[in-house]
Amino acid sequence: MSNSEIIELTSRYVMNTYSRFPIAIIRGEGRRVWDADGREYLDFTSGLAVCNLGHCHPAVVKALKDQAERLIHISNLYHIEPQAELARLLVEHSFADRVFFCNSGAEANEAAIKLVRKYFSLKGEERSRIITMEKSFHGRTFGALAATGQKKFQAGFEPLLEKFTYVPFNDIEALRNAVNEKTAAIMVEPIQGEGGVNVPSKGYLRGLKEAAEKAGALVIYDEIQVGLGRTGKLFAYEHEGVAPDIMTLAKGLAGGVAIGAMLATDAVASAFTPGSHASTFGGNPLATSAGMAALNAILKEGVLDNCRKSGEYLAGRLEALKKTFSFIKEVRGKGLIIGMELEVPGADIVKDCLSKGLLINCVGDKTLRFLPALTVTKEEIDEMTGILSEVLANPARK
Ligand SMILES: *Cc1c(COP(=O)(O)O)cnc(C)c1O
């Protein structure tokens, strides 16, 4: 089918929940994708921080092929080898002792919310309030939506799950004032993604953890977007060395395959017992084999090193553009999640980049977001900034 035939089918049969760009991507390899009419694009979105190793990484493809030939699905009534192995690998490389698997980011956050409730219920403490941040994003299901501190996602879906309080991100004072003996947990993205790539000040996570501990509350990190190497460390919290009690993962965990995970310390995880929570597809052989392949590749192939180096190089190139174009307000980020805040709307810039063969996206109305694969090269970054600067230089922009 051609782009236009696929677009026509979509608009006729698929529920209208996305405003999509007018192309259909049908193939990908590394940092390149191709649309149904054969046009090539340089991809700086990576399926929104999902394809951290680029598209169709050979190790992930092989793991999927091998596993698909052996066993695609089996119930969690039985033990599942790649699930157990992936759990071990995650535990060995994080603060956590145990892992619960599900299928998406929102589901991982739902699991975290339920675990927190169960934990305090077993302790006989009446604590259910969870403090989250303004401009946060935690997903679209009811618990995750209530956790998301942005009205625009919640409007029309009230009444929401109760007992969430929002405080400004990166504001320790506001947090201290909000935390009390009714607080069950503080939930935070170590760097906010959808909220505009907001990087907190050094010491923020430490202050947050101290406030939680003082009140006897738990800390949940949502690393669904910034985990799995995106910031140049396997997990973003490692930059500050402050571990949470619970952490949620999804996007980049299985090299492009749907997966979610909720990790916790033994002390907290033990609140879940058989029957507490479940997921039919959670931790299935296909997704967890892909997860093993992807996580091993992130850990072994110099990927994190490349992410740090390429991240600095990309940030430098974007800073250079800021000197040329007065409507660029700020460049911020860590590793290979970088936002460029503009004083003008970003939608047209994203559209113009697309027509020149470059995929980027825009969060909020005015922040361009760059999420290339962690394996991106210097040449590809130069190619990207070349296209972007041409687009920014369009006289209509001023
Ligand atoms: C994408 C995202 C989610 C939601 O993940 P889904 O898989 O879309 O449910 C939650 N939290 C953060 C930080 C995210 O970036």
The ligand as an SDF file (V2000), in Angstrom:
LIG
                    3D

 15 15  0  0  0  0  0  0  0  0999 V2000
    5.5150    7.2070   27.9320 C   0  0  0  0  0  0  0  0  0  0  0  0
    5.4970    7.4050   29.3920 C   0  0  0  0  0  0  0  0  0  0  0  0
    4.5590    6.7710   30.2160 C   0  0  0  0  0  0  0  0  0  0  0  0
    3.4340    5.9460   29.6620 C   0  0  0  0  0  0  0  0  0  0  0  0
    3.8610    4.8080   28.9800 O   0  0  0  0  0  0  0  0  0  0  0  0
    2.8140    3.9950   28.0330 P   0  0  0  0  0  0  0  0  0  0  0  0
    3.5980    2.8050   27.6050 O   0  0  0  0  0  0  0  0  0  0  0  0
    2.4450    4.9110   26.9180 O   0  0  0  0  0  0  0  0  0  0  0  0
    1.6590    3.6610   28.8820 O   0  0  0  0  0  0  0  0  0  0  0  0
    4.6520    6.9500   31.5730 C   0  0  0  0  0  0  0  0  0  0  0  0
    5.6110    7.7150   32.1090 N   0  0  0  0  0  0  0  0  0  0  0  0
    6.5420    8.3390   31.3610 C   0  0  0  0  0  0  0  0  0  0  0  0
    7.6030    9.1610   32.0180 C   0  0  0  0  0  0  0  0  0  0  0  0
    6.5010    8.2330   29.9780 C   0  0  0  0  0  0  0  0  0  0  0  0
    7.3810    8.9000   29.2240 O   0  0  0  0  0  0  0  0  0  0  0  0
  1  2  1  0
  2  3  1  0
  2 14  2  0
  3  4  1  0
  3 10  2  0
  4  5  1  0
  5  6  1  0
  6  7  2  0
  6  8  1  0
  6  9  1  0
 10 11  1  0
 11 12  2  0
 12 13  1  0
 12 14  1  0
 14 15  1  0
M  END
$$$$
